[in-house]
Amino acid sequence: FEIGKLKGTNKELVVSLEQTTSKEGPGENDQMKPSYVYSRPPLSVYTTTRSNLGAENNVDLVLNVEDFDVESKFERTVNVSVPKKTRNNGTLYAYIFLHHAGILPWHDGKQVHLVSPLTTYMVPKPEEVNLLTGESATQQIEAEKKPSSALDEPVSHWRPRLTLNVMVDDFVFDGASLPADVHRYMKMIQLGKTVHYLPILFIDQLSNRVKDLMVINRSTTELPLTVSYDKISLGRLRFWIHMQDAVYSLQQFGFSEKDADEVKGIFVDTNLYFLALTFFVAAFHLLFDFLAFKNDISFWKKKKSMIGMSTKAGRCSQEFWAFPGHSQSLRLRKMSQVLIPAQNPSCPCLWKVKKALKMTILWRGLRPECQFGTYSESERKTEEYDTQAMKYLSYVLYPLCVGGAVYSLLNIKYKSWYSWLINSFVNGVYAFGFLFMLPQLFVNYKMKSVAHLPWKAFTYKAFNTFIDDVFAFIITMPTSHRLACFRDDVVFLVYLYQRWLYPVDKSRVNEFGESYEEKPPRKSHAD
């Protein structure tokens, strides 16, 4: 693209696309230059229940900006009358026009317009109530009137935001190779021997979030609509078009509107430069995941004794591993590409538990039989410290989980008892996950050593916890999960303090009979 020049001194809105041709006729060297033909046209927003606007009948003018300046951003909130057809689970459309002043937009041959639905269909979100006080009498009567099948039917929801943009960059387009993504938003008109294009109007659909939707009831007569405008550059316009197409493709592949809304939130609620940095950091997250997994497997493969290693925490964590995976499968049951990678860590964890328990599986025909090895004196000492730590933790863990469940029942509203039960279990998993990291710290304190820990794997995992902290502020997630992202940081800092407190001399055999630096055998000389 080449930057074009303005014709005249005043910036006017409607951009023309001038196609200059040689004497031999149109060719590859044809260019389309921007120029301005009139200034400050009105911006009008109409609503109608028809998807195809043929005349001015059955339309309502909700916003008219007479002195519209393409360079100035604004935001206005208007009340929109809801037709009876829309209240009866119908659709309402918004028509946005840029046109000449003093003439109706559908009578203007040089007008440019776009249409956007102001409603969408979704299953209404169940109302949250206090489970102890129960539903009010009005809610019970309304629930009894509705058949059970009607509770799962999608109904019309109101989109309270309408975000508009006009491309303001002055570019010289090549008439033979217009960008396909922008071309569909361009309207051409023929004026003599010159082909003009009208302003490139764009509706930002990514700004419509599920959390902002409002249910349209039969008694609803008016609803608020916030119309916001800002100019947009050609580069940002093309990027935003591709993002909207990507979100639409996700929905075509089976993603629900809520899943697609999470993707939209990444781009809408986050600064683009910060988002680019996040993608860059995410690449390192994958690298550190691989290195941590590699070093962890290598460490446990060489591990011959469980001296100084907490085994009860590993067993308890493994028992609760299946619960988050099961809850994820309920939420993402249509997305197998997410389920399979999420369950990959289960196999290494089972292998490590088997190795920690010194368990051997023998087959008696078709019947498996498990045999457990014996512990040495030092391993029994470690087991004693481990049991002592779990005993102390149980005094904190169970009251904490029960107290949290009771507090949420008294102060937080839920959709159902099942919702409260699931939420209590999830919070319990977070609490277990944090407290089960502590027995290893207690064992280190009692043995006054950290020589038995896989420090390389710990370091790579620590790097990933810091990266997770960044994602916790970008991706929409529950507060409890955000707090869980910081628990690993606290534990790792304590590990670092213990490493400083109990330094490891790798040049000698440690207190567990392990050597870190093995000298290569010397070659024998012939003399």
Contacts in CASP RR format, 6 or more apart in sequence:
PFRMAT RR
TARGET T0000
AUTHOR 0000-0000-0000
METHOD contacts of the structure
MODEL  1
FEIGKLKGTNKELVVSLEQTTSKEGPGENDQMKPSYVYSRPPLSVYTTTR
SNLGAENNVDLVLNVEDFDVESKFERTVNVSVPKKTRNNGTLYAYIFLHH
AGILPWHDGKQVHLVSPLTTYMVPKPEEVNLLTGESATQQIEAEKKPSSA
LDEPVSHWRPRLTLNVMVDDFVFDGASLPADVHRYMKMIQLGKTVHYLPI
LFIDQLSNRVKDLMVINRSTTELPLTVSYDKISLGRLRFWIHMQDAVYSL
QQFGFSEKDADEVKGIFVDTNLYFLALTFFVAAFHLLFDFLAFKNDISFW
KKKKSMIGMSTKAGRCSQEFWAFPGHSQSLRLRKMSQVLIPAQNPSCPCL
WKVKKALKMTILWRGLRPECQFGTYSESERKTEEYDTQAMKYLSYVLYPL
CVGGAVYSLLNIKYKSWYSWLINSFVNGVYAFGFLFMLPQLFVNYKMKSV
AHLPWKAFTYKAFNTFIDDVFAFIITMPTSHRLACFRDDVVFLVYLYQRW
LYPVDKSRVNEFGESYEEKPPRKSHAD
1 171 0 8 1.000
1 172 0 8 1.000
1 173 0 8 1.000
1 174 0 8 1.000
1 234 0 8 1.000
2 31 0 8 1.000
2 171 0 8 1.000
2 172 0 8 1.000
3 170 0 8 1.000
3 171 0 8 1.000
3 172 0 8 1.000
4 33 0 8 1.000
4 34 0 8 1.000
4 170 0 8 1.000
4 171 0 8 1.000
4 172 0 8 1.000
5 33 0 8 1.000
5 170 0 8 1.000
6 34 0 8 1.000
6 35 0 8 1.000
6 36 0 8 1.000
6 170 0 8 1.000
7 35 0 8 1.000
7 36 0 8 1.000
8 36 0 8 1.000
10 36 0 8 1.000
10 39 0 8 1.000
11 36 0 8 1.000
11 39 0 8 1.000
11 70 0 8 1.000
11 71 0 8 1.000
12 36 0 8 1.000
12 37 0 8 1.000
12 38 0 8 1.000
12 39 0 8 1.000
12 40 0 8 1.000
13 36 0 8 1.000
13 38 0 8 1.000
13 39 0 8 1.000
13 40 0 8 1.000
13 41 0 8 1.000
13 68 0 8 1.000
13 70 0 8 1.000
13 98 0 8 1.000
13 166 0 8 1.000
13 199 0 8 1.000
14 36 0 8 1.000
14 37 0 8 1.000
14 38 0 8 1.000
14 41 0 8 1.000
14 98 0 8 1.000
14 110 0 8 1.000
14 196 0 8 1.000
14 198 0 8 1.000
14 199 0 8 1.000
15 34 0 8 1.000
15 35 0 8 1.000
15 36 0 8 1.000
15 196 0 8 1.000
15 197 0 8 1.000
15 198 0 8 1.000
15 199 0 8 1.000
15 200 0 8 1.000
16 34 0 8 1.000
16 35 0 8 1.000
16 36 0 8 1.000
16 37 0 8 1.000
16 191 0 8 1.000
16 194 0 8 1.000
16 196 0 8 1.000
16 197 0 8 1.000
17 32 0 8 1.000
17 33 0 8 1.000
17 34 0 8 1.000
17 173 0 8 1.000
17 186 0 8 1.000
17 188 0 8 1.000
17 195 0 8 1.000
17 196 0 8 1.000
17 197 0 8 1.000
18 32 0 8 1.000
18 33 0 8 1.000
18 34 0 8 1.000
18 35 0 8 1.000
18 194 0 8 1.000
18 195 0 8 1.000
18 196 0 8 1.000
19 26 0 8 1.000
19 30 0 8 1.000
19 31 0 8 1.000
19 32 0 8 1.000
19 175 0 8 1.000
19 194 0 8 1.000
19 195 0 8 1.000
20 30 0 8 1.000
20 31 0 8 1.000
20 33 0 8 1.000
21 27 0 8 1.000
21 30 0 8 1.000
21 193 0 8 1.000
22 29 0 8 1.000
27 176 0 8 1.000
28 176 0 8 1.000
30 174 0 8 1.000
30 175 0 8 1.000
30 176 0 8 1.000
31 172 0 8 1.000
31 173 0 8 1.000
31 174 0 8 1.000
31 175 0 8 1.000
32 172 0 8 1.000
32 173 0 8 1.000
32 174 0 8 1.000
32 175 0 8 1.000
32 178 0 8 1.000
32 195 0 8 1.000
32 197 0 8 1.000
33 172 0 8 1.000
34 170 0 8 1.000
34 171 0 8 1.000
34 172 0 8 1.000
34 173 0 8 1.000
37 196 0 8 1.000
38 100 0 8 1.000
40 67 0 8 1.000
40 68 0 8 1.000
40 69 0 8 1.000
41 68 0 8 1.000
41 98 0 8 1.000
41 99 0 8 1.000
41 100 0 8 1.000
41 101 0 8 1.000
42 64 0 8 1.000
42 65 0 8 1.000
42 66 0 8 1.000
42 68 0 8 1.000
42 97 0 8 1.000
42 98 0 8 1.000
42 99 0 8 1.000
42 101 0 8 1.000
42 102 0 8 1.000
43 63 0 8 1.000
43 64 0 8 1.000
43 65 0 8 1.000
43 68 0 8 1.000
43 96 0 8 1.000
43 97 0 8 1.000
43 98 0 8 1.000
43 164 0 8 1.000
43 229 0 8 1.000
44 61 0 8 1.000
44 63 0 8 1.000
44 64 0 8 1.000
44 65 0 8 1.000
44 96 0 8 1.000
44 97 0 8 1.000
44 99 0 8 1.000
44 105 0 8 1.000
45 61 0 8 1.000
45 62 0 8 1.000
45 63 0 8 1.000
45 64 0 8 1.000
45 94 0 8 1.000
45 95 0 8 1.000
45 96 0 8 1.000
45 97 0 8 1.000
45 162 0 8 1.000
45 227 0 8 1.000
46 53 0 8 1.000
46 59 0 8 1.000
46 60 0 8 1.000
46 61 0 8 1.000
46 62 0 8 1.000
46 94 0 8 1.000
46 95 0 8 1.000
46 97 0 8 1.000
46 105 0 8 1.000
47 59 0 8 1.000
47 60 0 8 1.000
47 62 0 8 1.000
47 80 0 8 1.000
47 81 0 8 1.000
47 92 0 8 1.000
47 93 0 8 1.000
47 94 0 8 1.000
47 95 0 8 1.000
47 118 0 8 1.000
48 58 0 8 1.000
48 59 0 8 1.000
48 60 0 8 1.000
48 92 0 8 1.000
48 93 0 8 1.000
48 95 0 8 1.000
49 58 0 8 1.000
49 83 0 8 1.000
49 85 0 8 1.000
49 86 0 8 1.000
49 90 0 8 1.000
49 91 0 8 1.000
49 92 0 8 1.000
49 93 0 8 1.000
50 58 0 8 1.000
50 93 0 8 1.000
51 91 0 8 1.000
51 93 0 8 1.000
51 115 0 8 1.000
53 59 0 8 1.000
53 95 0 8 1.000
53 106 0 8 1.000
53 115 0 8 1.000
54 106 0 8 1.000
55 106 0 8 1.000
56 104 0 8 1.000
56 106 0 8 1.000
59 95 0 8 1.000
60 80 0 8 1.000
60 81 0 8 1.000
62 78 0 8 1.000
62 80 0 8 1.000
62 94 0 8 1.000
62 225 0 8 1.000
63 76 0 8 1.000
63 78 0 8 1.000
63 227 0 8 1.000
65 74 0 8 1.000
66 101 0 8 1.000
68 98 0 8 1.000
70 166 0 8 1.000
70 168 0 8 1.000
70 199 0 8 1.000
70 231 0 8 1.000
71 168 0 8 1.000
71 231 0 8 1.000
73 228 0 8 1.000
73 229 0 8 1.000
73 230 0 8 1.000
73 231 0 8 1.000
74 228 0 8 1.000
74 229 0 8 1.000
75 226 0 8 1.000
75 227 0 8 1.000
75 228 0 8 1.000
75 229 0 8 1.000
76 226 0 8 1.000
76 227 0 8 1.000
76 228 0 8 1.000
77 224 0 8 1.000
77 225 0 8 1.000
77 226 0 8 1.000
77 227 0 8 1.000
78 224 0 8 1.000
78 225 0 8 1.000
78 227 0 8 1.000
79 222 0 8 1.000
79 223 0 8 1.000
79 224 0 8 1.000
79 225 0 8 1.000
80 92 0 8 1.000
80 118 0 8 1.000
80 222 0 8 1.000
80 223 0 8 1.000
80 224 0 8 1.000
80 225 0 8 1.000
81 221 0 8 1.000
81 222 0 8 1.000
82 92 0 8 1.000
82 216 0 8 1.000
82 220 0 8 1.000
82 221 0 8 1.000
82 222 0 8 1.000
82 223 0 8 1.000
83 92 0 8 1.000
86 92 0 8 1.000
86 119 0 8 1.000
86 156 0 8 1.000
86 216 0 8 1.000
87 216 0 8 1.000
87 217 0 8 1.000
87 218 0 8 1.000
87 219 0 8 1.000
87 220 0 8 1.000
88 218 0 8 1.000
89 155 0 8 1.000
89 156 0 8 1.000
90 119 0 8 1.000
90 156 0 8 1.000
91 117 0 8 1.000
91 119 0 8 1.000
91 156 0 8 1.000
92 117 0 8 1.000
92 118 0 8 1.000
92 119 0 8 1.000
93 115 0 8 1.000
93 116 0 8 1.000
93 117 0 8 1.000
93 118 0 8 1.000
94 115 0 8 1.000
94 116 0 8 1.000
94 117 0 8 1.000
94 118 0 8 1.000
94 162 0 8 1.000
94 225 0 8 1.000
95 113 0 8 1.000
95 114 0 8 1.000
95 115 0 8 1.000
96 113 0 8 1.000
96 114 0 8 1.000
96 115 0 8 1.000
96 116 0 8 1.000
96 162 0 8 1.000
96 164 0 8 1.000
96 201 0 8 1.000
96 203 0 8 1.000
97 105 0 8 1.000
97 111 0 8 1.000
97 112 0 8 1.000
97 113 0 8 1.000
98 111 0 8 1.000
98 112 0 8 1.000
98 113 0 8 1.000
98 166 0 8 1.000
98 198 0 8 1.000
98 199 0 8 1.000
98 201 0 8 1.000
99 105 0 8 1.000
99 108 0 8 1.000
99 110 0 8 1.000
99 111 0 8 1.000
99 112 0 8 1.000
99 113 0 8 1.000
100 108 0 8 1.000
100 110 0 8 1.000
100 111 0 8 1.000
105 111 0 8 1.000
105 113 0 8 1.000
109 189 0 8 1.000
110 189 0 8 1.000
110 198 0 8 1.000
111 198 0 8 1.000
112 187 0 8 1.000
112 198 0 8 1.000
112 199 0 8 1.000
112 201 0 8 1.000
113 201 0 8 1.000
114 201 0 8 1.000
114 202 0 8 1.000
114 203 0 8 1.000
116 162 0 8 1.000
116 203 0 8 1.000
116 205 0 8 1.000
117 159 0 8 1.000
118 158 0 8 1.000
118 159 0 8 1.000
118 162 0 8 1.000
118 225 0 8 1.000
119 156 0 8 1.000
119 157 0 8 1.000
119 158 0 8 1.000
119 159 0 8 1.000
119 216 0 8 1.000
120 156 0 8 1.000
120 157 0 8 1.000
120 159 0 8 1.000
120 208 0 8 1.000
120 213 0 8 1.000
120 257 0 8 1.000
121 154 0 8 1.000
121 155 0 8 1.000
121 156 0 8 1.000
121 157 0 8 1.000
122 154 0 8 1.000
122 155 0 8 1.000
122 157 0 8 1.000
122 210 0 8 1.000
122 213 0 8 1.000
122 257 0 8 1.000
123 152 0 8 1.000
123 153 0 8 1.000
123 154 0 8 1.000
123 155 0 8 1.000
124 155 0 8 1.000
124 157 0 8 1.000
124 215 0 8 1.000
126 415 0 8 1.000
126 416 0 8 1.000
127 139 0 8 1.000
127 415 0 8 1.000
128 413 0 8 1.000
128 414 0 8 1.000
128 415 0 8 1.000
129 135 0 8 1.000
129 139 0 8 1.000
129 413 0 8 1.000
129 414 0 8 1.000
129 415 0 8 1.000
130 413 0 8 1.000
131 409 0 8 1.000
131 413 0 8 1.000
131 414 0 8 1.000
131 416 0 8 1.000
131 417 0 8 1.000
131 420 0 8 1.000
132 409 0 8 1.000
132 410 0 8 1.000
135 143 0 8 1.000
155 215 0 8 1.000
155 216 0 8 1.000
156 215 0 8 1.000
156 216 0 8 1.000
157 213 0 8 1.000
157 214 0 8 1.000
157 215 0 8 1.000
157 216 0 8 1.000
158 213 0 8 1.000
158 214 0 8 1.000
158 215 0 8 1.000
158 216 0 8 1.000
158 223 0 8 1.000
159 208 0 8 1.000
159 212 0 8 1.000
159 213 0 8 1.000
160 212 0 8 1.000
160 213 0 8 1.000
160 214 0 8 1.000
160 223 0 8 1.000
160 224 0 8 1.000
160 225 0 8 1.000
160 226 0 8 1.000
161 207 0 8 1.000
161 208 0 8 1.000
161 212 0 8 1.000
161 225 0 8 1.000
161 226 0 8 1.000
161 228 0 8 1.000
162 203 0 8 1.000
162 225 0 8 1.000
162 226 0 8 1.000
162 227 0 8 1.000
162 228 0 8 1.000
163 203 0 8 1.000
163 204 0 8 1.000
163 207 0 8 1.000
163 228 0 8 1.000
163 229 0 8 1.000
163 230 0 8 1.000
164 201 0 8 1.000
164 202 0 8 1.000
164 203 0 8 1.000
164 204 0 8 1.000
164 227 0 8 1.000
164 228 0 8 1.000
164 229 0 8 1.000
165 201 0 8 1.000
165 202 0 8 1.000
165 203 0 8 1.000
165 204 0 8 1.000
165 229 0 8 1.000
165 230 0 8 1.000
165 231 0 8 1.000
165 232 0 8 1.000
165 237 0 8 1.000
165 240 0 8 1.000
166 199 0 8 1.000
166 200 0 8 1.000
166 201 0 8 1.000
166 202 0 8 1.000
166 229 0 8 1.000
166 231 0 8 1.000
166 232 0 8 1.000
167 182 0 8 1.000
167 199 0 8 1.000
167 200 0 8 1.000
167 202 0 8 1.000
167 231 0 8 1.000
167 232 0 8 1.000
167 233 0 8 1.000
167 234 0 8 1.000
167 237 0 8 1.000
168 231 0 8 1.000
168 232 0 8 1.000
168 233 0 8 1.000
169 233 0 8 1.000
169 234 0 8 1.000
169 235 0 8 1.000
171 234 0 8 1.000
178 186 0 8 1.000
179 238 0 8 1.000
181 238 0 8 1.000
181 241 0 8 1.000
181 242 0 8 1.000
181 245 0 8 1.000
182 200 0 8 1.000
182 234 0 8 1.000
182 237 0 8 1.000
182 238 0 8 1.000
182 241 0 8 1.000
185 200 0 8 1.000
185 201 0 8 1.000
185 202 0 8 1.000
185 241 0 8 1.000
186 197 0 8 1.000
186 198 0 8 1.000
186 200 0 8 1.000
187 197 0 8 1.000
187 198 0 8 1.000
188 195 0 8 1.000
188 196 0 8 1.000
188 197 0 8 1.000
188 198 0 8 1.000
189 195 0 8 1.000
189 196 0 8 1.000
189 197 0 8 1.000
189 198 0 8 1.000
190 196 0 8 1.000
200 237 0 8 1.000
202 232 0 8 1.000
202 237 0 8 1.000
202 240 0 8 1.000
202 241 0 8 1.000
204 240 0 8 1.000
205 244 0 8 1.000
206 240 0 8 1.000
206 243 0 8 1.000
206 244 0 8 1.000
206 247 0 8 1.000
206 264 0 8 1.000
206 265 0 8 1.000
206 267 0 8 1.000
206 268 0 8 1.000
207 268 0 8 1.000
209 261 0 8 1.000
209 264 0 8 1.000
209 265 0 8 1.000
209 268 0 8 1.000
210 257 0 8 1.000
210 258 0 8 1.000
210 261 0 8 1.000
211 261 0 8 1.000
214 223 0 8 1.000
216 223 0 8 1.000
232 240 0 8 1.000
243 267 0 8 1.000
246 263 0 8 1.000
247 260 0 8 1.000
247 263 0 8 1.000
247 264 0 8 1.000
250 259 0 8 1.000
250 260 0 8 1.000
250 263 0 8 1.000
251 257 0 8 1.000
251 260 0 8 1.000
254 334 0 8 1.000
255 335 0 8 1.000
256 334 0 8 1.000
259 335 0 8 1.000
262 475 0 8 1.000
262 476 0 8 1.000
265 476 0 8 1.000
266 275 0 8 1.000
266 474 0 8 1.000
266 475 0 8 1.000
267 275 0 8 1.000
269 474 0 8 1.000
269 476 0 8 1.000
270 278 0 8 1.000
270 474 0 8 1.000
274 474 0 8 1.000
275 474 0 8 1.000
278 470 0 8 1.000
278 471 0 8 1.000
278 474 0 8 1.000
281 467 0 8 1.000
281 470 0 8 1.000
282 467 0 8 1.000
282 471 0 8 1.000
284 463 0 8 1.000
284 467 0 8 1.000
285 464 0 8 1.000
285 467 0 8 1.000
285 468 0 8 1.000
288 460 0 8 1.000
288 461 0 8 1.000
288 463 0 8 1.000
288 464 0 8 1.000
288 467 0 8 1.000
289 460 0 8 1.000
289 464 0 8 1.000
291 456 0 8 1.000
291 460 0 8 1.000
292 457 0 8 1.000
292 460 0 8 1.000
292 461 0 8 1.000
292 464 0 8 1.000
293 348 0 8 1.000
295 454 0 8 1.000
295 456 0 8 1.000
295 457 0 8 1.000
295 460 0 8 1.000
296 348 0 8 1.000
296 454 0 8 1.000
296 457 0 8 1.000
297 348 0 8 1.000
299 454 0 8 1.000
299 456 0 8 1.000
299 457 0 8 1.000
300 351 0 8 1.000
300 352 0 8 1.000
300 355 0 8 1.000
300 454 0 8 1.000
303 309 0 8 1.000
303 355 0 8 1.000
305 376 0 8 1.000
305 378 0 8 1.000
305 379 0 8 1.000
305 512 0 8 1.000
306 356 0 8 1.000
306 358 0 8 1.000
306 375 0 8 1.000
306 379 0 8 1.000
306 382 0 8 1.000
307 376 0 8 1.000
307 378 0 8 1.000
307 379 0 8 1.000
307 382 0 8 1.000
307 452 0 8 1.000
307 512 0 8 1.000
308 378 0 8 1.000
308 382 0 8 1.000
308 443 0 8 1.000
308 444 0 8 1.000
308 447 0 8 1.000
308 449 0 8 1.000
308 452 0 8 1.000
308 512 0 8 1.000
309 356 0 8 1.000
309 382 0 8 1.000
309 440 0 8 1.000
309 443 0 8 1.000
309 452 0 8 1.000
310 382 0 8 1.000
310 386 0 8 1.000
310 389 0 8 1.000
310 439 0 8 1.000
310 440 0 8 1.000
310 443 0 8 1.000
311 356 0 8 1.000
311 357 0 8 1.000
311 383 0 8 1.000
311 386 0 8 1.000
312 386 0 8 1.000
312 387 0 8 1.000
312 390 0 8 1.000
312 439 0 8 1.000
313 386 0 8 1.000
313 390 0 8 1.000
313 436 0 8 1.000
313 437 0 8 1.000
313 439 0 8 1.000
313 440 0 8 1.000
314 349 0 8 1.000
314 352 0 8 1.000
314 353 0 8 1.000
314 356 0 8 1.000
314 436 0 8 1.000
315 353 0 8 1.000
315 356 0 8 1.000
315 357 0 8 1.000
316 432 0 8 1.000
316 436 0 8 1.000
317 349 0 8 1.000
317 432 0 8 1.000
317 433 0 8 1.000
317 436 0 8 1.000
318 349 0 8 1.000
318 350 0 8 1.000
318 353 0 8 1.000
320 429 0 8 1.000
320 432 0 8 1.000
320 433 0 8 1.000
321 345 0 8 1.000
321 346 0 8 1.000
321 349 0 8 1.000
322 346 0 8 1.000
323 425 0 8 1.000
323 429 0 8 1.000
324 426 0 8 1.000
324 429 0 8 1.000
325 342 0 8 1.000
325 343 0 8 1.000
327 422 0 8 1.000
327 425 0 8 1.000
327 426 0 8 1.000
328 338 0 8 1.000
328 339 0 8 1.000
328 342 0 8 1.000
329 339 0 8 1.000
332 338 0 8 1.000
332 339 0 8 1.000
357 372 0 8 1.000
358 372 0 8 1.000
358 373 0 8 1.000
358 374 0 8 1.000
358 375 0 8 1.000
359 370 0 8 1.000
359 371 0 8 1.000
359 372 0 8 1.000
359 373 0 8 1.000
360 370 0 8 1.000
360 371 0 8 1.000
360 372 0 8 1.000
360 373 0 8 1.000
361 368 0 8 1.000
361 369 0 8 1.000
361 370 0 8 1.000
361 371 0 8 1.000
362 368 0 8 1.000
362 369 0 8 1.000
362 370 0 8 1.000
362 371 0 8 1.000
363 369 0 8 1.000
375 383 0 8 1.000
378 512 0 8 1.000
381 447 0 8 1.000
382 443 0 8 1.000
382 447 0 8 1.000
385 442 0 8 1.000
385 443 0 8 1.000
385 446 0 8 1.000
385 447 0 8 1.000
386 439 0 8 1.000
386 442 0 8 1.000
386 443 0 8 1.000
388 442 0 8 1.000
389 438 0 8 1.000
389 439 0 8 1.000
389 442 0 8 1.000
389 443 0 8 1.000
390 439 0 8 1.000
392 442 0 8 1.000
393 435 0 8 1.000
393 436 0 8 1.000
393 438 0 8 1.000
393 439 0 8 1.000
396 435 0 8 1.000
397 431 0 8 1.000
397 432 0 8 1.000
397 435 0 8 1.000
400 431 0 8 1.000
401 424 0 8 1.000
401 427 0 8 1.000
401 428 0 8 1.000
401 431 0 8 1.000
404 424 0 8 1.000
404 427 0 8 1.000
405 420 0 8 1.000
405 424 0 8 1.000
405 427 0 8 1.000
408 420 0 8 1.000
408 423 0 8 1.000
408 424 0 8 1.000
408 427 0 8 1.000
409 420 0 8 1.000
414 420 0 8 1.000
414 423 0 8 1.000
426 480 0 8 1.000
427 480 0 8 1.000
430 480 0 8 1.000
430 481 0 8 1.000
430 483 0 8 1.000
430 484 0 8 1.000
430 487 0 8 1.000
433 484 0 8 1.000
433 487 0 8 1.000
434 484 0 8 1.000
434 487 0 8 1.000
434 491 0 8 1.000
437 487 0 8 1.000
437 488 0 8 1.000
437 491 0 8 1.000
438 491 0 8 1.000
440 453 0 8 1.000
441 491 0 8 1.000
441 494 0 8 1.000
441 495 0 8 1.000
441 498 0 8 1.000
444 450 0 8 1.000
444 453 0 8 1.000
444 495 0 8 1.000
444 498 0 8 1.000
444 502 0 8 1.000
445 498 0 8 1.000
448 502 0 8 1.000
449 502 0 8 1.000
449 504 0 8 1.000
449 510 0 8 1.000
449 511 0 8 1.000
449 512 0 8 1.000
450 495 0 8 1.000
450 498 0 8 1.000
450 499 0 8 1.000
450 502 0 8 1.000
450 504 0 8 1.000
451 502 0 8 1.000
451 504 0 8 1.000
451 510 0 8 1.000
451 511 0 8 1.000
451 512 0 8 1.000
451 514 0 8 1.000
452 512 0 8 1.000
452 514 0 8 1.000
453 495 0 8 1.000
455 499 0 8 1.000
458 492 0 8 1.000
458 495 0 8 1.000
461 488 0 8 1.000
461 492 0 8 1.000
462 488 0 8 1.000
462 489 0 8 1.000
462 492 0 8 1.000
465 485 0 8 1.000
465 488 0 8 1.000
465 489 0 8 1.000
465 492 0 8 1.000
466 489 0 8 1.000
468 485 0 8 1.000
468 488 0 8 1.000
469 485 0 8 1.000
469 486 0 8 1.000
469 489 0 8 1.000
471 485 0 8 1.000
472 481 0 8 1.000
472 482 0 8 1.000
472 485 0 8 1.000
472 486 0 8 1.000
473 482 0 8 1.000
504 510 0 8 1.000
504 516 0 8 1.000
506 516 0 8 1.000
506 517 0 8 1.000
507 516 0 8 1.000
507 517 0 8 1.000
508 515 0 8 1.000
509 515 0 8 1.000
510 516 0 8 1.000
END
